[in-house]
Amino acid sequence: MRATSLMMLAVALFILHRWATNQTAVSVHIAVAGIFAILVIAFLDQGATEPVAKGFAWLFLIGAAYNMVPVLAKAAGTPATGTTGGTTT
């Protein structure tokens, strides 16, 4: 998979996370930052710098996916804190 595709997926996950948490999903700042990040990775995604681009794209994707874990846990109806839900005495 190309690093540019991974970066597009990471930006999409970031926007989806903001939408799911009732924040402003797309603003001028977010759009410019996302496009800039995708363009930087796209320019690096050729020739000798391709492994660097893939590494950065994977890091951004992992970070975006990690931020989505509580949102997905809440949507599934499971507690994201890891508590068992038992009673205390």
Beta strands, then each sheet from edge to edge (+ up, - down):
end
